[in-house]
């Protein structure tokens, strides 16, 4: 979210100054991008993985401070709750055998983090929503000891003016006719911490950014269906990918009346196809008040005039508190290529091979879509892409999606007949070795053919255990323990039994 936040309170003047500084940052950004590489033929990719910590009973383990103290490296970071940590993967090119090297590096990072967690009485769980989380785990005392989280929570609750309402209607478990529903109130933003994700980054030049963002938006529904891994929250069976509605509601600064007026949420798909990256940054500054209006002394216009690269701390801070499912990122560490596209729709897990398969599918397909002579998004209303994402997150492989030139289509057919060939072409254009293309896209093909995701496995496993007489709590705990064993086995999720 930009620079570290050390202040606990902000005045009216702070907010006015911050708003003006964001506009100055936008002016400076325009000049920076004029000097940037318009197109990046060999882009770098990066990855962030949010993880849960559990104890020997598969309940949340509130030990992230001890685990991070033992790890003591820049690639390991705290997250909102004490049962979360985050692993950052060093950026690298996709060409050649780099996906295989990424596989090795990621396994080493996760093994090290898991070893440190075990020394502190916990272990890692790479899953979209931890099934054993209960409402008692969202008390203030379980928040990570970091000033920015405390301030962020205060600002969200102050903007909202009341406690946070969570209301999600689920879809029936296998063999059931009725759906479950979550209706509760939270006094903290800690339900957001339940939403652990894999975030994929891609370097994009300013000349290409709009095409890549539009492509990522139209691809999001298929990504979510294939990778769904978050069917349970607070003991209820909800959506196939419950992270989406939960994250939107847990960070919502709007009371009911503003929602009824159509005020935009901070967790946002967007509302139109774009023609420039400035469309996104300008929307952010125009529609969303600052949550953390903390100004720095930098004069970005003066830095640019002197030939330097400005940090644009206010712009990045503001951008970091608006949670688009595909978010623009400004990174001043690379003056020639300072833009990244951050894809945020994927849940964590189930395995490393599944994670890398999801990444390969995304990078290959988004590349093909963005470079198409006749862009798909020019043939499709934006609202259709948004509805696809909602339907896909709710119903998973039982969804019916809309696609230009096809109409109504199952996710299985869309992936196998249309998107996987695109992914193959895109990865080839990016220089990825043929053997690696086959390996990871083969996992996606297997998932689509079997119509099995992590969410499908979790739902079937819990339903079977409940038919055998287990309570919901016991079924969730036993399922998660079995899940963790299979997670470490490394076998892709579509091959799992129960």
N, C-alpha and C positions, 0 to 999 in steps of 0.2 A: 504493500500500500504506500510505497514511497518512503520518506524518511521516518524514523522512529518518532512516536508521539510521547511526549513527556508531560504535557499539560493536562490537567484534569478538568478545567473550566474554560469556557470561551464566552466572550462578550459579544454584544451586537456589533461593535466596531470590528471585532475579529472576523465576523462573518462578511461584513462589507468589504474589508480589505482582501479577504480570501477570494471573494467573487471577482474582484478587479484583477487580482493576481492570476487567476485561472485564465481570464481573457488575454492578459499579457503573454502567458505561456502559449496560448493558441496562436497568437501572432508570431511568436518566436518559432514555434513548431513549423509554421508555413515556410519560413526561411530555411530551417534545418532540412526539411524534406526536399527543397529545391536542390540541395547539394548531395542528397542521398542517392544511392543506386536505385534507379527506377524499377529495374527488374533484376532478380537474383537467380541466375541459371542453376546454381548448386546450393540451395538453401540449407541452413542448419535446422535441426529439430532439437527440442528439449522436452523434458517430462518432469512432472511433479506427481508424487503418489502420497496420498493421505492414508494413514493407517490407524487401526485401533489397537489398544493394549488390553489383554484379558488376563485373568488370573487362572489358577489351576482348575477352577470350576466353570471357566468360560464366562464369568461375569466381568464387567469393566474393571480394569486395574488402574487406579489413579496414581501412576508412577512416572509420568512423562518427564518430570524434572530430574529424577534420578537417572533415567535412561539417557536423556540428552546430556547430562553432566558426564556420563561415562563415554558417550560418543564424541562429544567435544569437537565437532567438525562443521564446516559451513554448509555441508550438504544435508545436514539434519536440523530440522527446525521444530519449534513448538507449534501447536495448533490451539484452537479455542479452548478445548477441554483437557483436563488432566489425563484422559484416557486416549488422547490423540498424539501422534507425531507426524511429521512430513519428511519425505526423502526427495531431494532434488537431484536430477540426473544432469550431468554436464552436457551442454549443447554439442552436437556433432553433426557432420554431414550424413546423409542417408546412403550415398553412393557406395558401391562395392559391398564389402562384408561388414559394414558398420552396424547393421542390425544385429549380427551375431556378437559383435563386441559389446553392444548395448545389453544384450542378453546376459553376457558374462558379468558385466559391471553391475547390472541391476541385482543379479543373484548375490554377488559379493556384498553389496550394500544392505540388502535385506537380511542376509545371513548374519552380518555383523550386528545390525540393529536387533535382530531376534536374540542373539547371544547376550547382548547387553540387557535386553528386557528380561531374560530369564534370570540374570544375576540380581535383578530387582524384584523378582517374584512375579513377573508377567511374561507374556509372549505376544508376538504380532498376530493380528488377524487382518487379512487383506480382503475386505468385504465392503459392499456399498453402505449398508446400515447394519450395525451390530445387533443381532436379533435379541440379545439378552439385555439391552438397554431398557430401563424402566423409568417412569416419570420421576422417581426419587433421585435419579442420576442427573437431573437438570437443575439442582439447587446451586445457588451462587458459590458455595464453598468448593465446588468441583471445577471452577474455571481456572485456566492456566494463569500463573502469576506473571502477567505481562500487562503493563499499563495500557497498551493500545486496545486490548480486549475489554478491559474495564471501561475505558472511555467510550469505545464503540457501543457497548451495551447501553451505557447511560444515554448516549445521544439517540440511539434507536428508540429506546423506551420514552425519552422525553419528546421526540418528534411524534410518536404515536399517541402519547398521553394516556395510555392504559395498558393493561397486560396483553400478552400476545395470544390470540385465539388460534387454535389448530383444529381444523375440521377437514377430514379426508374420508371419502367414501371409497371402500375397496372393491375388489372383484372376487367372486367366490373361489375358494380353494377347490382343487380337484375332488369331484364326488359330492360337492356341496351345492345347494340351490340358492342359498342366501349369502349375501355379502356382509362383511363386517365394516364398522365405521369407527373412526377416532374422532372424538369431540372432547377437547380439554383446553385448559388455559395454562400458559406458562408465564412465570414472573421474571424469567431471564431469557437470553437469546441462545442458551445452551442446546436446545433442540437442533440448532444449526450444526452443532458439532457431531451429530449423528450422521451427517451427510458426507461421508468420506469418498473422495473421487480420484480419478486419474485425469490430470490436465495435460493436454498435448500442445506444445508450442511449435510454431513454424515461422521462420524468417520470411517476411514478405516485403517486397519493394512497394513504395507508394503508388507506382503506376499499376500494380497488380492487386492491390489490397482489396478493392471493392469486389473484384471477381472472386477472390478466394473467400471473402467473408460471405458473399451470397451463396457460394458453393457449399460452404460449411453449414449454413443455415438449412439448406434444402436436404443435406445429408443427415442432419441431426436425428431425425426420426428413425432411420435405419440403424444408426449407431446404437441408439437406446434400446431398440428391440433386440439386437444381437447381443448386447452386453449387459442387459438388465440383471441386477444382482442385489436388489434392495426391496424385497417383498414384505418385510415385517418391520413394524415400529411400535414400541411401547406395548408389545404383546398382541397387536392386531395384525391380521393379514390384509394389506391394503393394495396399492398398485404393484405391478410388476417392477416398476422403477419409482419407488415412493420418494426417492431423493428430490425429485423435481417439485412436487407440490409442497413437500415439507420444507425445503430450502426457501421457496418463495414465501411461505407463511411465517417461518421462524425469523425472518429478517425484514418483515413488512413494516414500514414506518407509517402506513396508512390506517387510521381507524376506519370503521365500517362506512361512515358517511363519505369519506374521500374515495374509498373503493367504489361506492355507488355512483360517484361523479365521474368515474373513469380515469382518476389520477393514476399515472403509471407506477408499477411496482419497481423496486430496486433490483429484484431478480427478474430479468426481463429477456424475452426472446427478441423484442424489437417490434416494429410496425410497418417496415417498408424495405424493399431492396435499396441498396445504396449505390452511389456513383463515385464516392470518394471516402477515404478514411475520415475526412473532416466531418462528414455527416454524423458519424458516431460520437466524436469528441464534442461537437457542437450540440448534439442532442443531450449529452451528459450535462453540459454546463447550462443548457437552457431549461431542462425539465427537472433537474434534481438539486435540491438544496444541499449544501455541504454538511456532512456529518462530523468531520474532523477538520475544522478551519484553522489549521496550524500553518502559519506562513514562515518561510525561510528568508534570509537576507539576499538571496541571489537576485540579480537583475538579469533576466534571461535575454532581453534585447541587447544589453551591453555585452554579454558573453558572446552572442552571435556576431555582433559587430566587430568584436576582437578576434574573430576566427575560431572561437572555441565551441564546444558542444554543451549546451545548458542541461542541467539536471531536470528542469521543469517539475520540481518536487510537488508543487501544488496541483498541477495537472494529473500527475500519477497518483497522488493521494486521493483526489476526488474520483478518478477513474477506478481506483481500487475498492471503492465503497459502492460501486454500481456493478451488479453481478450479472452481466449479460452471459448467456450460454455460449456465445462466441464473442470474445472480448478483444478489443484492440489494446496493445501494450506498447508503450514507448520505453526503449532501453538505451540510455545514453552511453553505455559501455562500448557500443559499436557505432561510431559516427557515420560510417558509410551505409549501414543497414540497421537503423535504429527501431524498426517496427517488427512486432511479432503478432501473430494471430494466436490467441489462446482459446483452445477448444475445451469446454468445461462440462460436457454432458455425460461423460463416462463415469460409472461407479468404479471403485477399486475392486481388483480381483477378477476371477477367483484365483488364477495362477499366473506366474510370470509369462508362460507361453500364451495364455489367453490375452494378457495385457499387451504383449508385443504384437499379437495377431490383430487386436483392435487398432493399434497404432498403425500397422502396415496398411490395413484396410482404409483407415482414415486418410493417411498421407497420399496413398495412391489414387483413391477415388476423388478426393478434393482437388488434386492436381489435374486429373482428367476433366472434371467438371469446369474448373476455372479456365482451362485452356481450350474449351470447346468452341468451335466456330459459331455454333448457334446455342448460346447459353440456355440451360434448362429453365433458369429462373425467369427468363423473358417469356416463357410459355406457361407460367404458373402463377396464380395470385399468391401474394405473400401470406394471406390468411390461410391458404391451403397448407403451406409448409408449417405454419404454427399449429394448425389443427392436427396434422400428421404427428408432430412431436407429442402433443397431449394424448392422442389416441394410442400411439406406440408405447408411451411410458405407462399408460394405464393397462393396456391389454396385451402387451408383448407380442408373441407370435400369433395370437388370436386377432390381431388388428387387421383392419382393411385400410390401406394407405392409398393416396392419390398420387399419380405420376403422369407428367405430360406424355401424350402419345400412347399411353396405356390405359389410363383411367383408374378404376378401382383394382387394386392388386394386393395379394398377400405379401407380407415381408419376405417369406421364403422365395417366392417367384421373383420379386424385385431384386433381391440380393443375387440369386443364382444366375438369372438371365440378363440382368442389366448392369448391376453395380460391380460385381466381381470382375467381369471383363474390363470395365473402366479402371478398377484398381490395378489389374495386371498391367495395362498400358501405362498408367501413371507411374507405377513403381519402376517400370522399365525406362521411362523417360527420366526418372530421377537417378538412374544408374544402379539400382539395387540388383545384386546378383540373382540370377535365375533360380538357384537352389533355395535361396531365402524367400523369394517371392512365392515359390511353390509351398514351402513349409508353412509360412504364416497365413497365406490366403487359403491354404488347404484346411486350416483350423476354422476359418470363417465359413468355408463351404460346408464343412462337417456340421457346424452349428446350425446353419440354415437348413440343410437337408434333414437333420434330426429334429429341428424346431426345439432346440434345447439350449437354454442359457443358465447362468447361475441361479436366476430367479425361479425358473421352471424346476430345477433340481431342489431348491430349498422348499418350495411350495409342496411338491410331491412328497418329499421326505417327511415334512411336518404332518401333512394330511395322513400319511400311512401310519405314523407313530400314534396319532390321535385315534385312528380307527382301531389300533391295537390296545387302546385303553390309557395312554399317557395323557396327563394334563398338558395344557398349552405351554406352561413354563418348562415342564420337563421335556416336552418335545422340542422346544426351541433350543434348550441347552444341549440336549443330546445331538440334535442336528448340527449345531455349531461345532461341537467337539469332533464329529465325523467330518465336517467341512474342513476343519483345520488339518486333519490328517491327510485329506485328499489335496488340499492346497500345497502341502509340502511334497506330495508325491510328484507333482509337476505334470500330471496327465491333464489334457484339456477338458473343460467341464462337460462338453457334449458326450464324452465317453464315460462319465461317472454313473455308477449305479447307486442304489440305496437299499 
